[in-house]
């Protein structure tokens, strides 16, 4: 029998909450964190709004014994969420006996790009004289993974994923596999993505951002809203969790990964990659389409993506697609790119654990091509057994995760 992998701790900072409990309340309340950005100057861009983490001061979240000097914003956010997740799991500080068999898998993208931009501004301002880059070691995406390993003292497997918007989800799936294969006993898994000028400018240049606030699945949607977040889960085997009396939020039942092999930024309009990703996750989990009670959509609010994902859901679930609630929480916390799959993984687990379906906010008018139940009238109480979460990225990198409600006996989806 396949080992059961459970979630025993979670931590997050994002545009609508700076901790896990606040995130649950914000999701249930349909809070919108998309507002004017003040992290850098957005004058002249198509959009000036996004899901920024406001008033973040690292020492408020990271213990004093961990020095955040010379760290990037991404590193600090990743460490803050990691500490919260480990404390939530009852594992901070991590016991010495666990360090050798504990690993970390993090998805991301921008890394220390924001700090690199600040350096370059200073470099140009002073004609290249006396320019100092104090966070050089934190410039790269993998830095956050390294910082977590160092701060926690773990010596198990360590990996960083950069598959754009599916990176955080892929990290969680990979972490589950490492525990299943015996390469790790415990995994810290998730994603982190900070805002940066270059990322913001690039999406504005592509004209894929909404000048105001994103409206997933809405008839007049005009693009996504960019955001930033850190989102971390603690994964371990069910036997391990039970042996130490840990609180169990849910199970990682399965995941699927596919490639469109179609276009660098546009999804395959036939939705073949998205369809196969969901089908692979269902097969891996051992569930049928009848077992899925909620779909956390990728739901970027771009014209093509929302239609393509809707088409894929209908192809996989058939007539049942119309009776499954589907929502995009990007309407609240914005699109957090490399962190989004992990952040929405936490959304999915909270939905299972606290018994609710989060809404799609900002929706005004139905699109005939997007005709599913997108939960546009506020969150709902719901008795959920299993949740499917989609993350579809640039380059056609698709990942689907399936989480299940923890059941003491038998399968998680009983």
Secondary structure, DSSP 8 states (H G I E B T S, - for coil): ----EEEEEEEEEBTTBSSHHHHHHHHHHT----EE--SS--TTSS--EEB--TT--GGGTS-TTS--TT--HHHHHHHHHHHHHHHHTT-SS--HHHHTTEEEEEE-S-TTHHHHHHHHHHHHHTTTSS---TTGGG-STTHHHHHHHHHHT--S-EEEE--GGGHHHHHHHHHHHHHHTTS-SEEEEEEEE---HHHHHHHHHTT-B-SS---TTBTT---B-BB-EEEEEEEEEHHHHHHTT----EEEEEEEEEE--S-SSS--TT-HHHHHHHHHHHHHHT--GGG--EEE------HHHHHHHHHHHHHHHGGGGGGSEEE-THHHH-B-GGGHHHHHHHHHHHHHHHTEE----S--SBBTTB-S----SS-EE---SEEEEEEE-GGGEEEEEEEE---SSS-TT-
